[in-house]
Amino acid sequence: AMTWGQTLLSNIGHIGLSGASHDIGGFAWIFTGIAIIGTINALNMLDGVDGQATAVSLIALLTMLYLATRAHLAPEAMVMLLLSSAI
């Protein structure tokens, strides 16, 4: 995701009362890796409850499918449709 997909969390947004956006610079690789592992771990914890991981994944994929179609992103919408149909 970080190398091939060229996806990095390099900005953590507005934190605090200052309203300033915070760039994390060189820590983007580490922060992105921790975020990916944390997301996978959270979904894995939901897998212990019967069907809850499937339901959460399906809701997330259908939401992204809706947003991709509204933004006219056909390739991304097709991927979301295929993944949600596989679930």
PDB file with SEQRES, HELIX, SHEET and CRYST1 records, atoms N, CA, C and O in Angstrom:
SEQRES   1 A   87  ALA MET THR TRP GLY GLN THR LEU LEU SER ASN ILE GLY          
SEQRES   2 A   87  HIS ILE GLY LEU SER GLY ALA SER HIS ASP ILE GLY GLY          
SEQRES   3 A   87  PHE ALA TRP ILE PHE THR GLY ILE ALA ILE ILE GLY THR          
SEQRES   4 A   87  ILE ASN ALA LEU ASN MET LEU ASP GLY VAL ASP GLY GLN          
SEQRES   5 A   87  ALA THR ALA VAL SER LEU ILE ALA LEU LEU THR MET LEU          
SEQRES   6 A   87  TYR LEU ALA THR ARG ALA HIS LEU ALA PRO GLU ALA MET          
SEQRES   7 A   87  VAL MET LEU LEU LEU SER SER ALA ILE                          
HELIX    1 AA1 GLY A   25  PHE A   27  5                                   3    
HELIX    2 AA2 ALA A   28  LEU A   46  1                                  19    
HELIX    3 AA3 GLN A   52  ARG A   70  1                                  19    
HELIX    4 AA4 ALA A   74  ALA A   86  1                                  13    
SHEET    1 AA1 2 ASN A  11  HIS A  14  0                                        
SHEET    2 AA1 2 SER A  21  ASP A  23 -1                                        
CRYST1    1.000    1.000    1.000  90.00  90.00  90.00 P 1           1          
ATOM      1  N   ALA A   1       0.823  -1.195   0.000  1.00  0.00           N  
ATOM      2  CA  ALA A   1       0.000   0.000   0.000  1.00  0.00           C  
ATOM      3  C   ALA A   1       0.864   1.253   0.000  1.00  0.00           C  
ATOM      4  O   ALA A   1       0.534   2.247  -0.648  1.00  0.00           O  
ATOM      5  N   MET A   2       1.958   1.198   0.724  1.00  0.00           N  
ATOM      6  CA  MET A   2       2.785   2.397   0.820  1.00  0.00           C  
ATOM      7  C   MET A   2       3.675   2.569  -0.403  1.00  0.00           C  
ATOM      8  O   MET A   2       3.855   3.690  -0.879  1.00  0.00           O  
ATOM      9  N   THR A   3       4.229   1.492  -0.912  1.00  0.00           N  
ATOM     10  CA  THR A   3       5.150   1.589  -2.033  1.00  0.00           C  
ATOM     11  C   THR A   3       4.434   1.484  -3.368  1.00  0.00           C  
ATOM     12  O   THR A   3       4.537   2.388  -4.197  1.00  0.00           O  
ATOM     13  N   TRP A   4       3.706   0.387  -3.590  1.00  0.00           N  
ATOM     14  CA  TRP A   4       3.059   0.190  -4.878  1.00  0.00           C  
ATOM     15  C   TRP A   4       1.851   1.101  -5.053  1.00  0.00           C  
ATOM     16  O   TRP A   4       1.630   1.630  -6.142  1.00  0.00           O  
ATOM     17  N   GLY A   5       1.082   1.285  -4.015  1.00  0.00           N  
ATOM     18  CA  GLY A   5      -0.102   2.139  -4.106  1.00  0.00           C  
ATOM     19  C   GLY A   5       0.194   3.601  -3.907  1.00  0.00           C  
ATOM     20  O   GLY A   5      -0.681   4.446  -4.099  1.00  0.00           O  
ATOM     21  N   GLN A   6       1.416   3.913  -3.524  1.00  0.00           N  
ATOM     22  CA  GLN A   6       1.861   5.285  -3.276  1.00  0.00           C  
ATOM     23  C   GLN A   6       0.912   6.016  -2.339  1.00  0.00           C  
ATOM     24  O   GLN A   6       0.505   7.149  -2.598  1.00  0.00           O  
ATOM     25  N   THR A   7       0.564   5.338  -1.233  1.00  0.00           N  
ATOM     26  CA  THR A   7      -0.338   5.903  -0.248  1.00  0.00           C  
ATOM     27  C   THR A   7       0.421   6.097   1.056  1.00  0.00           C  
ATOM     28  O   THR A   7       0.897   5.133   1.654  1.00  0.00           O  
ATOM     29  N   LEU A   8       0.531   7.344   1.492  1.00  0.00           N  
ATOM     30  CA  LEU A   8       1.181   7.669   2.756  1.00  0.00           C  
ATOM     31  C   LEU A   8       0.317   8.658   3.521  1.00  0.00           C  
ATOM     32  O   LEU A   8      -0.263   9.576   2.941  1.00  0.00           O  
ATOM     33  N   LEU A   9       0.241   8.461   4.821  1.00  0.00           N  
ATOM     34  CA  LEU A   9      -0.434   9.430   5.684  1.00  0.00           C  
ATOM     35  C   LEU A   9       0.604  10.458   6.104  1.00  0.00           C  
ATOM     36  O   LEU A   9       1.273  10.288   7.123  1.00  0.00           O  
ATOM     37  N   SER A  10       0.739  11.506   5.336  1.00  0.00           N  
ATOM     38  CA  SER A  10       1.779  12.492   5.608  1.00  0.00           C  
ATOM     39  C   SER A  10       1.253  13.708   6.357  1.00  0.00           C  
ATOM     40  O   SER A  10       2.037  14.546   6.803  1.00  0.00           O  
ATOM     41  N   ASN A  11      -0.051  13.813   6.500  1.00  0.00           N  
ATOM     42  CA  ASN A  11      -0.654  14.949   7.187  1.00  0.00           C  
ATOM     43  C   ASN A  11      -1.711  14.403   8.137  1.00  0.00           C  
ATOM     44  O   ASN A  11      -2.612  13.681   7.711  1.00  0.00           O  
ATOM     45  N   ILE A  12      -1.609  14.742   9.420  1.00  0.00           N  
ATOM     46  CA  ILE A  12      -2.575  14.233  10.386  1.00  0.00           C  
ATOM     47  C   ILE A  12      -3.689  15.228  10.670  1.00  0.00           C  
ATOM     48  O   ILE A  12      -4.485  15.030  11.589  1.00  0.00           O  
ATOM     49  N   GLY A  13      -3.746  16.285   9.892  1.00  0.00           N  
ATOM     50  CA  GLY A  13      -4.864  17.221   9.973  1.00  0.00           C  
ATOM     51  C   GLY A  13      -4.718  18.256  11.072  1.00  0.00           C  
ATOM     52  O   GLY A  13      -3.615  18.606  11.490  1.00  0.00           O  
ATOM     53  N   HIS A  14      -5.853  18.728  11.520  1.00  0.00           N  
ATOM     54  CA  HIS A  14      -5.903  19.795  12.515  1.00  0.00           C  
ATOM     55  C   HIS A  14      -6.057  19.184  13.906  1.00  0.00           C  
ATOM     56  O   HIS A  14      -7.073  18.555  14.200  1.00  0.00           O  
ATOM     57  N   ILE A  15      -5.068  19.367  14.745  1.00  0.00           N  
ATOM     58  CA  ILE A  15      -5.102  18.857  16.106  1.00  0.00           C  
ATOM     59  C   ILE A  15      -4.913  20.039  17.052  1.00  0.00           C  
ATOM     60  O   ILE A  15      -4.009  20.856  16.878  1.00  0.00           O  
ATOM     61  N   GLY A  16      -5.761  20.107  18.029  1.00  0.00           N  
ATOM     62  CA  GLY A  16      -5.658  21.187  18.999  1.00  0.00           C  
ATOM     63  C   GLY A  16      -6.481  22.393  18.587  1.00  0.00           C  
ATOM     64  O   GLY A  16      -7.256  22.343  17.632  1.00  0.00           O  
ATOM     65  N   LEU A  17      -6.299  23.457  19.314  1.00  0.00           N  
ATOM     66  CA  LEU A  17      -7.089  24.667  19.097  1.00  0.00           C  
ATOM     67  C   LEU A  17      -6.470  25.621  18.095  1.00  0.00           C  
ATOM     68  O   LEU A  17      -7.116  26.586  17.687  1.00  0.00           O  
ATOM     69  N   SER A  18      -5.225  25.374  17.689  1.00  0.00           N  
ATOM     70  CA  SER A  18      -4.541  26.314  16.799  1.00  0.00           C  
ATOM     71  C   SER A  18      -5.130  26.315  15.391  1.00  0.00           C  
ATOM     72  O   SER A  18      -5.060  27.330  14.698  1.00  0.00           O  
ATOM     73  N   GLY A  19      -5.707  25.200  14.959  1.00  0.00           N  
ATOM     74  CA  GLY A  19      -6.289  25.124  13.626  1.00  0.00           C  
ATOM     75  C   GLY A  19      -5.255  24.889  12.540  1.00  0.00           C  
ATOM     76  O   GLY A  19      -5.585  24.875  11.354  1.00  0.00           O  
ATOM     77  N   ALA A  20      -4.002  24.705  12.944  1.00  0.00           N  
ATOM     78  CA  ALA A  20      -2.939  24.487  11.964  1.00  0.00           C  
ATOM     79  C   ALA A  20      -2.880  23.014  11.568  1.00  0.00           C  
ATOM     80  O   ALA A  20      -3.110  22.129  12.392  1.00  0.00           O  
ATOM     81  N   SER A  21      -2.573  22.769  10.318  1.00  0.00           N  
ATOM     82  CA  SER A  21      -2.416  21.422   9.815  1.00  0.00           C  
ATOM     83  C   SER A  21      -1.009  20.926  10.132  1.00  0.00           C  
ATOM     84  O   SER A  21      -0.038  21.670   9.997  1.00  0.00           O  
ATOM     85  N   HIS A  22      -0.904  19.668  10.553  1.00  0.00           N  
ATOM     86  CA  HIS A  22       0.383  19.128  10.992  1.00  0.00           C  
ATOM     87  C   HIS A  22       0.905  18.098  10.000  1.00  0.00           C  
ATOM     88  O   HIS A  22       0.291  17.050   9.798  1.00  0.00           O  
ATOM     89  N   ASP A  23       2.040  18.402   9.387  1.00  0.00           N  
ATOM     90  CA  ASP A  23       2.732  17.445   8.528  1.00  0.00           C  
ATOM     91  C   ASP A  23       3.690  16.633   9.390  1.00  0.00           C  
ATOM     92  O   ASP A  23       4.320  17.172  10.300  1.00  0.00           O  
ATOM     93  N   ILE A  24       3.801  15.322   9.102  1.00  0.00           N  
ATOM     94  CA  ILE A  24       4.682  14.484   9.912  1.00  0.00           C  
ATOM     95  C   ILE A  24       5.976  14.139   9.194  1.00  0.00           C  
ATOM     96  O   ILE A  24       6.831  13.462   9.765  1.00  0.00           O  
ATOM     97  N   GLY A  25       6.137  14.583   7.973  1.00  0.00           N  
ATOM     98  CA  GLY A  25       7.397  14.476   7.247  1.00  0.00           C  
ATOM     99  C   GLY A  25       7.943  13.073   7.119  1.00  0.00           C  
ATOM    100  O   GLY A  25       7.294  12.203   6.539  1.00  0.00           O  
ATOM    101  N   GLY A  26       9.139  12.841   7.658  1.00  0.00           N  
ATOM    102  CA  GLY A  26       9.827  11.568   7.538  1.00  0.00           C  
ATOM    103  C   GLY A  26       9.169  10.430   8.306  1.00  0.00           C  
ATOM    104  O   GLY A  26       9.448   9.262   8.036  1.00  0.00           O  
ATOM    105  N   PHE A  27       8.308  10.750   9.251  1.00  0.00           N  
ATOM    106  CA  PHE A  27       7.610   9.719  10.013  1.00  0.00           C  
ATOM    107  C   PHE A  27       6.378   9.191   9.284  1.00  0.00           C  
ATOM    108  O   PHE A  27       5.650   8.363   9.830  1.00  0.00           O  
ATOM    109  N   ALA A  28       6.137   9.651   8.069  1.00  0.00           N  
ATOM    110  CA  ALA A  28       4.945   9.228   7.322  1.00  0.00           C  
ATOM    111  C   ALA A  28       4.957   7.727   7.059  1.00  0.00           C  
ATOM    112  O   ALA A  28       3.913   7.079   7.137  1.00  0.00           O  
ATOM    113  N   TRP A  29       6.127   7.163   6.748  1.00  0.00           N  
ATOM    114  CA  TRP A  29       6.222   5.717   6.494  1.00  0.00           C  
ATOM    115  C   TRP A  29       5.866   4.922   7.740  1.00  0.00           C  
ATOM    116  O   TRP A  29       5.101   3.959   7.678  1.00  0.00           O  
ATOM    117  N   ILE A  30       6.427   5.334   8.875  1.00  0.00           N  
ATOM    118  CA  ILE A  30       6.174   4.627  10.132  1.00  0.00           C  
ATOM    119  C   ILE A  30       4.713   4.776  10.545  1.00  0.00           C  
ATOM    120  O   ILE A  30       4.069   3.800  10.929  1.00  0.00           O  
ATOM    121  N   PHE A  31       4.195   5.995  10.466  1.00  0.00           N  
ATOM    122  CA  PHE A  31       2.818   6.264  10.862  1.00  0.00           C  
ATOM    123  C   PHE A  31       1.835   5.506   9.975  1.00  0.00           C  
ATOM    124  O   PHE A  31       0.843   4.969  10.468  1.00  0.00           O  
ATOM    125  N   THR A  32       2.101   5.458   8.680  1.00  0.00           N  
ATOM    126  CA  THR A  32       1.231   4.723   7.760  1.00  0.00           C  
ATOM    127  C   THR A  32       1.270   3.230   8.056  1.00  0.00           C  
ATOM    128  O   THR A  32       0.229   2.573   8.045  1.00  0.00           O  
ATOM    129  N   GLY A  33       2.446   2.688   8.319  1.00  0.00           N  
ATOM    130  CA  GLY A  33       2.553   1.272   8.662  1.00  0.00           C  
ATOM    131  C   GLY A  33       1.795   0.932   9.929  1.00  0.00           C  
ATOM    132  O   GLY A  33       1.119  -0.095   9.986  1.00  0.00           O  
ATOM    133  N   ILE A  34       1.894   1.776  10.947  1.00  0.00           N  
ATOM    134  CA  ILE A  34       1.166   1.555  12.195  1.00  0.00           C  
ATOM    135  C   ILE A  34      -0.338   1.651  11.958  1.00  0.00           C  
ATOM    136  O   ILE A  34      -1.102   0.875  12.531  1.00  0.00           O  
ATOM    137  N   ALA A  35      -0.774   2.596  11.119  1.00  0.00           N  
ATOM    138  CA  ALA A  35      -2.199   2.740  10.827  1.00  0.00           C  
ATOM    139  C   ALA A  35      -2.744   1.520  10.090  1.00  0.00           C  
ATOM    140  O   ALA A  35      -3.851   1.067  10.380  1.00  0.00           O  
ATOM    141  N   ILE A  36      -1.980   0.988   9.145  1.00  0.00           N  
ATOM    142  CA  ILE A  36      -2.423  -0.199   8.402  1.00  0.00           C  
ATOM    143  C   ILE A  36      -2.498  -1.408   9.326  1.00  0.00           C  
ATOM    144  O   ILE A  36      -3.481  -2.149   9.304  1.00  0.00           O  
ATOM    145  N   ILE A  37      -1.466  -1.609  10.136  1.00  0.00           N  
ATOM    146  CA  ILE A  37      -1.465  -2.732  11.067  1.00  0.00           C  
ATOM    147  C   ILE A  37      -2.587  -2.590  12.095  1.00  0.00           C  
ATOM    148  O   ILE A  37      -3.224  -3.580  12.454  1.00  0.00           O  
ATOM    149  N   GLY A  38      -2.832  -1.374  12.569  1.00  0.00           N  
ATOM    150  CA  GLY A  38      -3.915  -1.139  13.523  1.00  0.00           C  
ATOM    151  C   GLY A  38      -5.282  -1.429  12.931  1.00  0.00           C  
ATOM    152  O   GLY A  38      -6.145  -1.986  13.608  1.00  0.00           O  
ATOM    153  N   THR A  39      -5.488  -1.056  11.676  1.00  0.00           N  
ATOM    154  CA  THR A  39      -6.756  -1.334  11.012  1.00  0.00           C  
ATOM    155  C   THR A  39      -6.957  -2.830  10.818  1.00  0.00           C  
ATOM    156  O   THR A  39      -8.049  -3.349  11.051  1.00  0.00           O  
ATOM    157  N   ILE A  40      -5.915  -3.517  10.396  1.00  0.00           N  
ATOM    158  CA  ILE A  40      -6.006  -4.972  10.225  1.00  0.00           C  
ATOM    159  C   ILE A  40      -6.280  -5.648  11.565  1.00  0.00           C  
ATOM    160  O   ILE A  40      -7.089  -6.573  11.638  1.00  0.00           O  
ATOM    161  N   ASN A  41      -5.616  -5.195  12.623  1.00  0.00           N  
ATOM    162  CA  ASN A  41      -5.811  -5.772  13.943  1.00  0.00           C  
ATOM    163  C   ASN A  41      -7.236  -5.523  14.450  1.00  0.00           C  
ATOM    164  O   ASN A  41      -7.847  -6.417  15.035  1.00  0.00           O  
ATOM    165  N   ALA A  42      -7.762  -4.329  14.231  1.00  0.00           N  
ATOM    166  CA  ALA A  42      -9.134  -4.033  14.669  1.00  0.00           C  
ATOM    167  C   ALA A  42     -10.139  -4.917  13.944  1.00  0.00           C  
ATOM    168  O   ALA A  42     -11.080  -5.414  14.562  1.00  0.00           O  
ATOM    169  N   LEU A  43      -9.956  -5.118  12.654  1.00  0.00           N  
ATOM    170  CA  LEU A  43     -10.862  -5.987  11.899  1.00  0.00           C  
ATOM    171  C   LEU A  43     -10.698  -7.440  12.337  1.00  0.00           C  
ATOM    172  O   LEU A  43     -11.676  -8.186  12.371  1.00  0.00           O  
ATOM    173  N   ASN A  44      -9.487  -7.847  12.670  1.00  0.00           N  
ATOM    174  CA  ASN A  44      -9.249  -9.201  13.149  1.00  0.00           C  
ATOM    175  C   ASN A  44      -9.932  -9.434  14.500  1.00  0.00           C  
ATOM    176  O   ASN A  44     -10.429 -10.531  14.757  1.00  0.00           O  
ATOM    177  N   MET A  45      -9.961  -8.421  15.359  1.00  0.00           N  
ATOM    178  CA  MET A  45     -10.650  -8.557  16.641  1.00  0.00           C  
ATOM    179  C   MET A  45     -12.153  -8.704  16.453  1.00  0.00           C  
ATOM    180  O   MET A  45     -12.811  -9.387  17.238  1.00  0.00           O  
ATOM    181  N   LEU A  46     -12.702  -8.070  15.423  1.00  0.00           N  
ATOM    182  CA  LEU A  46     -14.130  -8.203  15.143  1.00  0.00           C  
ATOM    183  C   LEU A  46     -14.478  -9.583  14.615  1.00  0.00           C  
ATOM    184  O   LEU A  46     -15.637  -9.995  14.667  1.00  0.00           O  
ATOM    185  N   ASP A  47     -13.490 -10.297  14.110  1.00  0.00           N  
ATOM    186  CA  ASP A  47     -13.741 -11.601  13.516  1.00  0.00           C  
ATOM    187  C   ASP A  47     -14.153 -12.637  14.556  1.00  0.00           C  
ATOM    188  O   ASP A  47     -14.735 -13.663  14.206  1.00  0.00           O  
ATOM    189  N   GLY A  48     -13.858 -12.383  15.828  1.00  0.00           N  
ATOM    190  CA  GLY A  48     -14.258 -13.305  16.877  1.00  0.00           C  
ATOM    191  C   GLY A  48     -15.767 -13.342  17.089  1.00  0.00           C  
ATOM    192  O   GLY A  48     -16.306 -14.348  17.552  1.00  0.00           O  
ATOM    193  N   VAL A  49     -16.440 -12.266  16.757  1.00  0.00           N  
ATOM    194  CA  VAL A  49     -17.894 -12.201  16.869  1.00  0.00           C  
ATOM    195  C   VAL A  49     -18.462 -12.693  15.545  1.00  0.00           C  
ATOM    196  O   VAL A  49     -18.027 -12.248  14.483  1.00  0.00           O  
ATOM    197  N   ASP A  50     -19.426 -13.601  15.594  1.00  0.00           N  
ATOM    198  CA  ASP A  50     -19.950 -14.252  14.390  1.00  0.00           C  
ATOM    199  C   ASP A  50     -20.513 -13.245  13.381  1.00  0.00           C  
ATOM    200  O   ASP A  50     -21.533 -12.603  13.629  1.00  0.00           O  
ATOM    201  N   GLY A  51     -19.842 -13.125  12.265  1.00  0.00           N  
ATOM    202  CA  GLY A  51     -20.335 -12.319  11.156  1.00  0.00           C  
ATOM    203  C   GLY A  51     -20.136 -10.822  11.271  1.00  0.00           C  
ATOM    204  O   GLY A  51     -20.460 -10.091  10.335  1.00  0.00           O  
ATOM    205  N   GLN A  52     -19.612 -10.344  12.389  1.00  0.00           N  
ATOM    206  CA  GLN A  52     -19.491  -8.900  12.546  1.00  0.00           C  
ATOM    207  C   GLN A  52     -18.402  -8.316  11.651  1.00  0.00           C  
ATOM    208  O   GLN A  52     -18.569  -7.212  11.133  1.00  0.00           O  
ATOM    209  N   ALA A  53     -17.314  -9.012  11.459  1.00  0.00           N  
ATOM    210  CA  ALA A  53     -16.248  -8.522  10.582  1.00  0.00           C  
ATOM    211  C   ALA A  53     -16.754  -8.435   9.148  1.00  0.00           C  
ATOM    212  O   ALA A  53     -16.419  -7.499   8.422  1.00  0.00           O  
ATOM    213  N   THR A  54     -17.550  -9.400   8.745  1.00  0.00           N  
ATOM    214  CA  THR A  54     -18.120  -9.378   7.398  1.00  0.00           C  
ATOM    215  C   THR A  54     -19.053  -8.199   7.233  1.00  0.00           C  
ATOM    216  O   THR A  54     -18.997  -7.500   6.221  1.00  0.00           O  
ATOM    217  N   ALA A  55     -19.909  -7.967   8.212  1.00  0.00           N  
ATOM    218  CA  ALA A  55     -20.864  -6.859   8.130  1.00  0.00           C  
ATOM    219  C   ALA A  55     -20.159  -5.514   8.101  1.00  0.00           C  
ATOM    220  O   ALA A  55     -20.527  -4.636   7.321  1.00  0.00           O  
ATOM    221  N   VAL A  56     -19.148  -5.345   8.943  1.00  0.00           N  
ATOM    222  CA  VAL A  56     -18.407  -4.080   8.976  1.00  0.00           C  
ATOM    223  C   VAL A  56     -17.673  -3.860   7.659  1.00  0.00           C  
ATOM    224  O   VAL A  56     -17.661  -2.748   7.133  1.00  0.00           O  
ATOM    225  N   SER A  57     -17.064  -4.910   7.127  1.00  0.00           N  
ATOM    226  CA  SER A  57     -16.359  -4.796   5.847  1.00  0.00           C  
ATOM    227  C   SER A  57     -17.315  -4.489   4.712  1.00  0.00           C  
ATOM    228  O   SER A  57     -17.007  -3.672   3.844  1.00  0.00           O  
ATOM    229  N   LEU A  58     -18.461  -5.129   4.711  1.00  0.00           N  
ATOM    230  CA  LEU A  58     -19.446  -4.886   3.656  1.00  0.00           C  
ATOM    231  C   LEU A  58     -19.981  -3.463   3.710  1.00  0.00           C  
ATOM    232  O   LEU A  58     -20.125  -2.818   2.672  1.00  0.00           O  
ATOM    233  N   ILE A  59     -20.273  -2.971   4.895  1.00  0.00           N  
ATOM    234  CA  ILE A  59     -20.759  -1.590   5.034  1.00  0.00           C  
ATOM    235  C   ILE A  59     -19.700  -0.605   4.563  1.00  0.00           C  
ATOM    236  O   ILE A  59     -20.022   0.362   3.871  1.00  0.00           O  
ATOM    237  N   ALA A  60     -18.434  -0.836   4.930  1.00  0.00           N  
ATOM    238  CA  ALA A  60     -17.351   0.051   4.506  1.00  0.00           C  
ATOM    239  C   ALA A  60     -17.187   0.028   2.988  1.00  0.00           C  
ATOM    240  O   ALA A  60     -17.026   1.079   2.367  1.00  0.00           O  
ATOM    241  N   LEU A  61     -17.227  -1.159   2.387  1.00  0.00           N  
ATOM    242  CA  LEU A  61     -17.072  -1.269   0.932  1.00  0.00           C  
ATOM    243  C   LEU A  61     -18.239  -0.630   0.188  1.00  0.00           C  
ATOM    244  O   LEU A  61     -18.036   0.040  -0.825  1.00  0.00           O  
ATOM    245  N   LEU A  62     -19.451  -0.830   0.679  1.00  0.00           N  
ATOM    246  CA  LEU A  62     -20.609  -0.223   0.012  1.00  0.00           C  
ATOM    247  C   LEU A  62     -20.601   1.295   0.143  1.00  0.00           C  
ATOM    248  O   LEU A  62     -21.034   2.003  -0.765  1.00  0.00           O  
ATOM    249  N   THR A  63     -20.111   1.790   1.269  1.00  0.00           N  
ATOM    250  CA  THR A  63     -19.975   3.246   1.429  1.00  0.00           C  
ATOM    251  C   THR A  63     -18.944   3.799   0.459  1.00  0.00           C  
ATOM    252  O   THR A  63     -19.172   4.834  -0.168  1.00  0.00           O  
ATOM    253  N   MET A  64     -17.800   3.110   0.329  1.00  0.00           N  
ATOM    254  CA  MET A  64     -16.777   3.557  -0.623  1.00  0.00           C  
ATOM    255  C   MET A  64     -17.267   3.420  -2.059  1.00  0.00           C  
ATOM    256  O   MET A  64     -16.910   4.231  -2.913  1.00  0.00           O  
ATOM    257  N   LEU A  65     -18.084   2.400  -2.337  1.00  0.00           N  
ATOM    258  CA  LEU A  65     -18.676   2.240  -3.663  1.00  0.00           C  
ATOM    259  C   LEU A  65     -19.581   3.419  -3.988  1.00  0.00           C  
ATOM    260  O   LEU A  65     -19.528   3.967  -5.089  1.00  0.00           O  
ATOM    261  N   TYR A  66     -20.407   3.804  -3.030  1.00  0.00           N  
ATOM    262  CA  TYR A  66     -21.298   4.949  -3.222  1.00  0.00           C  
ATOM    263  C   TYR A  66     -20.495   6.232  -3.470  1.00  0.00           C  
ATOM    264  O   TYR A  66     -20.811   7.003  -4.376  1.00  0.00           O  
ATOM    265  N   LEU A  67     -19.464   6.451  -2.665  1.00  0.00           N  
ATOM    266  CA  LEU A  67     -18.652   7.662  -2.827  1.00  0.00           C  
ATOM    267  C   LEU A  67     -17.896   7.664  -4.149  1.00  0.00           C  
ATOM    268  O   LEU A  67     -17.753   8.711  -4.780  1.00  0.00           O  
ATOM    269  N   ALA A  68     -17.409   6.492  -4.576  1.00  0.00           N  
ATOM    270  CA  ALA A  68     -16.684   6.409  -5.848  1.00  0.00           C  
ATOM    271  C   ALA A  68     -17.611   6.673  -7.026  1.00  0.00           C  
ATOM    272  O   ALA A  68     -17.210   7.321  -7.993  1.00  0.00           O  
ATOM    273  N   THR A  69     -18.847   6.180  -6.961  1.00  0.00           N  
ATOM    274  CA  THR A  69     -19.781   6.447  -8.059  1.00  0.00           C  
ATOM    275  C   THR A  69     -20.193   7.906  -8.086  1.00  0.00           C  
ATOM    276  O   THR A  69     -20.376   8.477  -9.162  1.00  0.00           O  
ATOM    277  N   ARG A  70     -20.343   8.520  -6.919  1.00  0.00           N  
ATOM    278  CA  ARG A  70     -20.685   9.952  -6.875  1.00  0.00           C  
ATOM    279  C   ARG A  70     -19.553  10.821  -7.414  1.00  0.00           C  
ATOM    280  O   ARG A  70     -19.793  11.890  -7.974  1.00  0.00           O  
ATOM    281  N   ALA A  71     -18.305  10.348  -7.239  1.00  0.00           N  
ATOM    282  CA  ALA A  71     -17.139  11.105  -7.713  1.00  0.00           C  
ATOM    283  C   ALA A  71     -16.746  10.716  -9.139  1.00  0.00           C  
ATOM    284  O   ALA A  71     -15.732  11.192  -9.650  1.00  0.00           O  
ATOM    285  N   HIS A  72     -17.539   9.856  -9.783  1.00  0.00           N  
ATOM    286  CA  HIS A  72     -17.296   9.395 -11.152  1.00  0.00           C  
ATOM    287  C   HIS A  72     -15.929   8.716 -11.294  1.00  0.00           C  
ATOM    288  O   HIS A  72     -15.201   8.954 -12.258  1.00  0.00           O  
ATOM    289  N   LEU A  73     -15.599   7.871 -10.322  1.00  0.00           N  
ATOM    290  CA  LEU A  73     -14.360   7.101 -10.347  1.00  0.00           C  
ATOM    291  C   LEU A  73     -14.711   5.653 -10.679  1.00  0.00           C  
ATOM    292  O   LEU A  73     -14.853   4.818  -9.786  1.00  0.00           O  
ATOM    293  N   ALA A  74     -14.848   5.370 -11.960  1.00  0.00           N  
ATOM    294  CA  ALA A  74     -15.328   4.060 -12.403  1.00  0.00           C  
ATOM    295  C   ALA A  74     -14.402   2.903 -12.033  1.00  0.00           C  
ATOM    296  O   ALA A  74     -14.907   1.883 -11.564  1.00  0.00           O  
ATOM    297  N   PRO A  75     -13.082   2.989 -12.212  1.00  0.00           N  
ATOM    298  CA  PRO A  75     -12.235   1.845 -11.842  1.00  0.00           C  
ATOM    299  C   PRO A  75     -12.303   1.527 -10.345  1.00  0.00           C  
ATOM    300  O   PRO A  75     -12.360   0.361  -9.955  1.00  0.00           O  
ATOM    301  N   GLU A  76     -12.296   2.569  -9.513  1.00  0.00           N  
ATOM    302  CA  GLU A  76     -12.367   2.355  -8.069  1.00  0.00           C  
ATOM    303  C   GLU A  76     -13.723   1.783  -7.677  1.00  0.00           C  
ATOM    304  O   GLU A  76     -13.804   0.925  -6.799  1.00  0.00           O  
ATOM    305  N   ALA A  77     -14.788   2.253  -8.323  1.00  0.00           N  
ATOM    306  CA  ALA A  77     -16.119   1.728  -8.040  1.00  0.00           C  
ATOM    307  C   ALA A  77     -16.218   0.258  -8.427  1.00  0.00           C  
ATOM    308  O   ALA A  77     -16.868  -0.526  -7.735  1.00  0.00           O  
ATOM    309  N   MET A  78     -15.580  -0.113  -9.523  1.00  0.00           N  
ATOM    310  CA  MET A  78     -15.605  -1.513  -9.953  1.00  0.00           C  
ATOM    311  C   MET A  78     -14.892  -2.409  -8.943  1.00  0.00           C  
ATOM    312  O   MET A  78     -15.355  -3.512  -8.653  1.00  0.00           O  
ATOM    313  N   VAL A  79     -13.766  -1.936  -8.407  1.00  0.00           N  
ATOM    314  CA  VAL A  79     -13.040  -2.715  -7.399  1.00  0.00           C  
ATOM    315  C   VAL A  79     -13.901  -2.888  -6.156  1.00  0.00           C  
ATOM    316  O   VAL A  79     -13.970  -3.985  -5.603  1.00  0.00           O  
ATOM    317  N   MET A  80     -14.559  -1.818  -5.706  1.00  0.00           N  
ATOM    318  CA  MET A  80     -15.419  -1.906  -4.521  1.00  0.00           C  
ATOM    319  C   MET A  80     -16.601  -2.842  -4.766  1.00  0.00           C  
ATOM    320  O   MET A  80     -17.001  -3.589  -3.874  1.00  0.00           O  
ATOM    321  N   LEU A  81     -17.153  -2.799  -5.969  1.00  0.00           N  
ATOM    322  CA  LEU A  81     -18.267  -3.685  -6.308  1.00  0.00           C  
ATOM    323  C   LEU A  81     -17.816  -5.141  -6.313  1.00  0.00           C  
ATOM    324  O   LEU A  81     -18.523  -6.007  -5.797  1.00  0.00           O  
ATOM    325  N   LEU A  82     -16.653  -5.420  -6.887  1.00  0.00           N  
ATOM    326  CA  LEU A  82     -16.146  -6.791  -6.909  1.00  0.00           C  
ATOM    327  C   LEU A  82     -15.829  -7.309  -5.512  1.00  0.00           C  
ATOM    328  O   LEU A  82     -16.144  -8.452  -5.182  1.00  0.00           O  
ATOM    329  N   LEU A  83     -15.204  -6.469  -4.693  1.00  0.00           N  
ATOM    330  CA  LEU A  83     -14.882  -6.886  -3.333  1.00  0.00           C  
ATOM    331  C   LEU A  83     -16.137  -7.115  -2.489  1.00  0.00           C  
ATOM    332  O   LEU A  83     -16.207  -8.074  -1.720  1.00  0.00           O  
ATOM    333  N   SER A  84     -17.128  -6.230  -2.636  1.00  0.00           N  
ATOM    334  CA  SER A  84     -18.356  -6.402  -1.853  1.00  0.00           C  
ATOM    335  C   SER A  84     -19.151  -7.619  -2.332  1.00  0.00           C  
ATOM    336  O   SER A  84     -19.804  -8.280  -1.525  1.00  0.00           O  
ATOM    337  N   SER A  85     -19.104  -7.917  -3.603  1.00  0.00           N  
ATOM    338  CA  SER A  85     -19.798  -9.116  -4.084  1.00  0.00           C  
ATOM    339  C   SER A  85     -19.066 -10.376  -3.647  1.00  0.00           C  
ATOM    340  O   SER A  85     -19.697 -11.418  -3.471  1.00  0.00           O  
ATOM    341  N   ALA A  86     -17.766 -10.307  -3.469  1.00  0.00           N  
ATOM    342  CA  ALA A  86     -17.016 -11.464  -2.973  1.00  0.00           C  
ATOM    343  C   ALA A  86     -17.336 -11.756  -1.515  1.00  0.00           C  
ATOM    344  O   ALA A  86     -17.318 -12.909  -1.084  1.00  0.00           O  
ATOM    345  N   ILE A  87     -17.626 -10.710  -0.764  1.00  0.00           N  
ATOM    346  CA  ILE A  87     -18.007 -10.916   0.641  1.00  0.00           C  
ATOM    347  C   ILE A  87     -19.358 -11.555   0.720  1.00  0.00           C  
ATOM    348  O   ILE A  87     -19.857 -11.811   1.816  1.00  0.00           O  
TER     349      ILE A  87                                                      
END                                                                             
